Amino acid sequence: MDNDRKHIVFLARWFPHRYDPMFGLFVQRHAEAAALYNDISVIYVHPDNQYDIEDKTIGNVRTIRVYYKKSKSKIISILRYFKANRQALRRLPKPDIIHVHVLTRLGLIALWQKIVHGTPYIITEHWSRYLPGNNFSGCLRKLATKIVVRHAYTVTTVTENLAQAMQNHGLRNPNYIVLPNVVDTNLFTIHPHDNAIPRIIHISCFEDKSKNISGLLKSLKILKDKGICFEAILIGDGMDFEAMKQQAESLQLNDKVTFAGLLQGKDLVDILASGDFLVLSSNYENMPVVILEALACGLPIVSTKVGGISEIVNDSNGILVPPQNPERLADAMETMLQTYHNYNADALREGIIKKFSNESVGKLLNIIYHNTL
């Protein structure tokens, strides 16, 4: 390894794997950004039918995925999870820093490494479970999380909103820092177009409890009943995909709504960048990367005002409405259908490049690592 570069080991609770290439993709992007200035290794552990290990370098990131045999016993599964992480750590040179992504179990491993080997650790939390209305409970879990957070050098979150929510749960650390999500600004670019029919884009994991696709479909039905001209493309897949297709059919939206399924890479960009604006209807969120990707493609945003979205979306780049209000969301989309031409696509994109590009986030991580040591 280059002597000017430090070896950072990511312990990732969420990360793309053989069964879901999109799971925790934002963690992979953080690793790629960090690898511009440091040597990054990622460990990800996943339950499976039998033990297997993948150890390969993807791009400039060494990635170790351990698949451990799942058990009906929760205790045995947890023990196997810890064992698999330790096995992966033994395959790597001693890290200068451990970077935990998503608490709490991996934080306990990092704390152990600090106690036994003197390795400092930092935390990046992505999970919205700390936000009001979500489930961060259990005395043992809360106690363990408080200890892990207190002994980390730094805790980073992708929004101020999440940082405040964690502190409201008593998770104290003197060094909370906002670490932006990463957008591949070389991939997500502006595609000039002039749609004869205005095109609305939605991207999500099709989990209706949080993403509220059913509410979005109700809003689109309102627009249709008003005789407003539009088409909507819904991108993604997930547990409620078929249910949402059935709801769209029952609302007689088949002539307005297209379900594109899961798209990745250039296929995703081609559809996203062909749209006139992005709409999200979530009941709760942290900071959806799709908002940043849409802005990088020059699209304004219509979204519910939840989580940290208002830290990015404002009057200059979109419209925010209260959650769980189909009428207000329909009104906002109607307004956007009349005004999306007024937004400067280059200005929307420039704001993303300055803060969310690989280089920008990589430099910030390098500063955090330098300060940790």
C-alpha positions in Angstrom: 0.0 0.0 0.0 1.1 3.6 -0.7 2.7 5.0 2.5 0.7 8.2 2.0 -2.5 6.4 2.0 -4.2 4.8 5.1 -5.9 1.5 5.2 -9.5 1.9 6.1 -11.8 -1.1 6.7 -15.5 -0.6 6.1 -17.7 -2.8 8.2 -21.0 -2.5 6.3 -24.4 -3.7 7.5 -25.9 -2.9 4.1 -24.0 -3.5 0.9 -24.8 -4.9 -2.6 -24.6 -8.7 -2.7 -25.4 -11.6 -4.9 -29.1 -11.5 -4.2 -29.6 -7.7 -4.4 -27.2 -5.5 -6.4 -28.9 -2.4 -5.1 -28.9 -3.1 -1.4 -26.8 -0.5 0.4 -25.5 0.9 -2.9 -24.9 4.2 -1.2 -22.3 2.5 1.1 -20.5 1.2 -1.9 -20.4 4.7 -3.4 -18.9 6.0 -0.1 -16.2 3.3 -0.4 -15.4 4.3 -3.9 -15.2 8.0 -3.0 -12.9 7.2 0.0 -10.7 5.0 -2.2 -9.7 8.1 -4.2 -7.4 9.1 -1.3 -7.0 5.9 0.8 -6.9 2.2 0.6 -10.3 0.8 1.3 -11.4 -2.7 2.2 -15.1 -3.6 2.7 -16.5 -6.4 4.8 -20.1 -7.4 4.3 -21.7 -10.5 5.9 -25.0 -12.0 4.7 -27.1 -15.1 5.8 -27.4 -17.9 3.3 -28.1 -21.6 2.9 -24.4 -22.5 3.3 -21.0 -20.9 4.1 -19.2 -19.1 1.2 -16.7 -16.3 0.9 -16.0 -13.9 -1.9 -12.8 -11.9 -1.8 -12.2 -9.7 -4.8 -11.2 -6.2 -5.8 -14.0 -4.3 -7.5 -12.6 -1.1 -9.1 -10.2 0.2 -6.4 -12.0 -1.3 -3.4 -11.2 -4.7 -2.0 -14.5 -6.3 -1.1 -15.0 -9.4 1.1 -18.5 -10.8 1.2 -19.0 -13.7 3.7 -22.2 -15.7 3.4 -22.8 -17.7 6.6 -25.3 -20.5 7.2 -28.5 -19.0 8.7 -30.1 -20.7 11.7 -33.6 -20.8 13.1 -32.1 -19.7 16.4 -31.6 -16.0 16.6 -28.7 -16.3 19.1 -26.9 -18.8 16.8 -27.4 -16.5 13.8 -26.0 -13.5 15.7 -22.9 -15.5 16.8 -22.3 -16.7 13.3 -22.6 -13.1 12.1 -19.9 -12.0 14.5 -17.7 -14.9 13.6 -18.0 -14.2 9.9 -17.0 -10.6 10.4 -13.9 -11.7 12.4 -12.9 -14.2 9.8 -13.0 -11.5 7.2 -11.0 -9.1 9.3 -8.2 -11.8 9.7 -7.8 -11.8 5.9 -6.8 -8.2 5.8 -3.8 -6.2 6.9 -4.3 -4.3 10.2 -6.5 -1.3 9.5 -5.5 2.2 10.5 -9.2 3.0 11.0 -12.4 1.0 11.1 -15.4 2.7 9.4 -18.7 1.3 10.6 -21.7 1.7 8.3 -25.0 1.2 10.2 -25.2 0.3 13.9 -25.3 -1.6 16.3 -23.7 -5.0 15.9 -20.8 -3.8 13.8 -20.2 -1.0 16.2 -19.6 -3.7 18.9 -17.0 -5.3 16.7 -15.3 -2.0 16.1 -15.3 -1.2 19.9 -13.7 -4.6 20.5 -11.0 -3.9 17.9 -10.3 -0.6 19.6 -10.0 -2.1 23.1 -7.9 -5.1 22.0 -5.8 -3.6 19.1 -6.1 0.1 19.7 -7.7 0.7 16.3 -9.8 3.9 16.3 -13.2 3.8 14.6 -15.8 6.1 13.1 -19.5 5.6 12.4 -21.6 6.5 9.5 -25.3 6.0 10.2 -27.8 5.7 7.4 -30.7 4.1 9.2 -33.9 6.1 9.6 -35.0 4.0 12.7 -34.1 6.9 15.0 -36.6 9.3 13.4 -39.9 10.0 15.2 -42.4 7.2 14.6 -39.8 4.6 13.9 -38.7 1.7 16.0 -35.5 2.3 18.0 -36.3 0.3 21.1 -35.0 -2.3 23.5 -33.0 -1.5 26.7 -30.0 -3.7 25.7 -29.9 -2.3 22.1 -30.1 1.3 23.3 -27.4 0.8 26.0 -25.0 -0.9 23.5 -25.6 1.8 20.9 -24.9 4.6 23.4 -21.6 2.9 24.4 -20.5 2.4 20.8 -21.4 5.9 19.8 -19.7 7.4 22.8 -16.4 5.7 22.1 -16.3 6.5 18.3 -14.0 9.3 17.2 -16.7 10.7 14.9 -20.3 10.0 14.0 -21.4 11.0 10.6 -24.9 11.1 9.2 -26.1 12.0 5.8 -28.5 14.7 7.2 -28.6 17.1 10.1 -32.1 15.7 10.8 -30.8 12.2 11.4 -27.9 13.5 13.6 -30.4 15.4 15.8 -32.7 12.4 16.0 -29.8 10.2 17.2 -28.9 12.8 19.9 -32.5 13.0 20.9 -32.2 9.3 21.8 -29.2 10.1 24.1 -26.5 8.9 21.6 -23.9 11.4 22.6 -20.6 12.1 20.7 -18.8 15.5 20.5 -18.1 15.0 16.8 -21.2 14.7 14.7 -20.6 15.5 11.1 -22.9 15.5 8.0 -21.4 13.2 5.4 -23.2 13.7 2.1 -24.3 10.7 0.0 -22.3 10.3 -3.3 -23.6 10.8 -6.8 -21.7 9.5 -9.8 -21.8 12.8 -11.7 -20.1 11.3 -14.7 -23.0 8.8 -15.1 -25.9 11.0 -14.0 -25.9 13.8 -16.5 -28.3 16.1 -18.4 -29.9 14.6 -21.4 -31.6 17.5 -23.4 -35.1 16.5 -24.4 -38.5 18.1 -25.2 -41.3 15.6 -24.3 -44.5 16.0 -26.2 -46.2 14.7 -23.1 -44.7 15.8 -19.8 -43.0 12.9 -18.1 -43.0 12.3 -14.3 -40.4 10.0 -12.8 -40.6 8.0 -9.5 -37.9 5.8 -8.2 -38.1 3.7 -5.0 -37.7 0.2 -3.5 -41.5 -0.4 -3.7 -42.0 -0.8 0.0 -45.3 1.0 0.5 -45.2 1.5 4.2 -42.3 4.0 3.9 -42.4 5.0 0.2 -46.2 5.4 0.0 -46.5 4.5 -3.7 -50.2 3.9 -3.1 -50.5 7.6 -2.1 -48.7 8.6 -5.2 -51.1 6.6 -7.4 -54.0 8.3 -5.7 -52.5 11.7 -6.5 -51.9 10.6 -10.1 -55.5 9.6 -10.3 -56.5 13.1 -9.2 -54.5 14.6 -12.0 -56.0 12.2 -14.5 -59.6 13.0 -13.4 -58.8 16.7 -14.0 -57.9 15.9 -17.6 -54.2 17.0 -17.1 -51.8 15.7 -19.7 -48.9 13.6 -18.3 -47.2 10.2 -18.2 -45.6 8.7 -15.2 -42.8 6.1 -15.1 -42.3 4.2 -11.9 -38.9 2.7 -11.5 -37.9 0.0 -9.0 -38.9 -3.3 -7.5 -39.7 -4.7 -4.1 -42.1 -6.4 -1.8 -45.2 -4.3 -2.9 -44.4 -4.1 -6.6 -47.3 -6.4 -7.8 -49.7 -4.9 -5.3 -49.0 -1.4 -6.7 -49.5 -2.6 -10.2 -52.8 -4.0 -9.2 -53.8 -0.7 -7.5 -52.8 1.3 -10.6 -55.1 -1.0 -12.6 -58.0 -0.6 -10.2 -57.6 3.2 -10.4 -57.6 2.9 -14.2 -54.2 4.4 -14.5 -52.8 1.9 -17.1 -52.9 4.6 -19.8 -50.9 7.0 -17.6 -48.5 4.9 -15.5 -45.7 2.6 -16.6 -43.9 0.2 -14.2 -40.4 0.0 -15.5 -39.1 -2.4 -12.9 -35.5 -2.4 -11.5 -33.1 -0.4 -13.7 -29.4 0.1 -13.1 -26.5 2.1 -14.6 -27.1 3.6 -18.0 -30.5 2.1 -18.3 -31.6 3.9 -15.2 -30.0 7.2 -16.3 -31.6 7.1 -19.7 -35.1 6.9 -18.3 -34.5 9.3 -15.3 -32.8 12.0 -17.5 -35.7 11.7 -20.0 -38.1 12.9 -17.4 -39.3 16.4 -16.7 -39.3 16.1 -12.9 -39.0 13.5 -10.1 -41.7 12.9 -7.5 -41.4 11.1 -4.1 -44.3 10.5 -1.8 -42.6 9.0 1.2 -44.1 8.8 4.6 -40.6 8.9 6.2 -37.1 9.1 4.8 -33.5 10.0 5.6 -31.9 11.4 2.4 -33.0 9.6 -0.8 -30.0 9.3 -3.2 -32.5 9.4 -6.1 -33.2 13.1 -5.3 -29.5 13.9 -5.8 -29.3 11.8 -8.9 -32.3 13.5 -10.4 -30.9 17.0 -9.7 -27.6 15.9 -11.3 -29.7 15.1 -14.4 -31.2 18.6 -14.2 -34.6 17.5 -13.0 -36.5 19.6 -10.4 -38.2 17.7 -7.5 -41.7 17.3 -6.0 -41.5 15.5 -2.7 -43.1 15.1 0.7 -41.3 17.1 3.4 -39.9 14.3 5.6 -36.5 13.4 7.0 -33.7 15.4 5.7 -35.2 16.1 2.3 -35.8 19.8 3.2 -32.0 20.2 3.7 -31.7 19.7 -0.1 -35.0 20.6 -1.7 -36.3 24.1 -1.6 -38.0 26.7 -3.8 -34.9 26.9 -6.0 -35.1 23.3 -7.1 -38.5 21.9 -6.3 -41.7 21.8 -4.2 -42.3 20.2 -0.8 -45.6 19.1 0.6 -46.8 17.4 3.8 -46.8 13.6 3.8 -49.9 11.5 3.6 -51.9 14.1 1.7 -52.7 13.0 -1.8 -54.5 16.2 -2.7 -51.5 18.4 -1.8 -49.2 16.2 -3.7 -51.5 16.3 -6.7 -51.6 20.1 -6.5 -47.7 20.3 -6.3 -47.4 18.0 -9.4 -49.9 20.1 -11.3 -47.9 23.2 -10.5 -44.7 21.5 -11.5 -46.3 20.3 -14.8 -46.8 24.0 -15.6 -43.5 25.3 -14.4 -40.7 22.7 -14.8 -39.5 24.5 -17.9 -38.6 27.5 -15.6 -35.9 25.6 -13.7 -32.3 25.9 -15.0 -31.0 22.3 -15.4 -27.3 23.4 -15.4 -27.8 25.2 -12.1 -29.5 22.2 -10.5 -26.7 20.0 -11.6 -23.9 22.3 -10.5 -25.2 22.3 -6.9 -24.8 18.5 -6.8 -21.3 18.5 -8.3 -20.0 20.9 -5.7 -21.1 18.8 -2.7 -22.0 15.3 -3.7 -19.5 14.2 -6.3 -17.0 11.4 -5.7 -14.2 13.9 -5.4 -16.0 16.2 -2.9 -17.1 13.4 -0.6 -13.7 11.6 -0.9 -11.9 14.8 0.2 -14.2 15.2 3.2 -13.7 11.6 4.2 -9.9 12.0 3.9 -10.1 15.0 6.3 -12.1 12.9 8.7 -9.6 10.0 8.6 -6.7 12.4 9.0 -8.3 14.0 12.0 -9.1 10.6 13.5 -5.4 9.6 13.4 
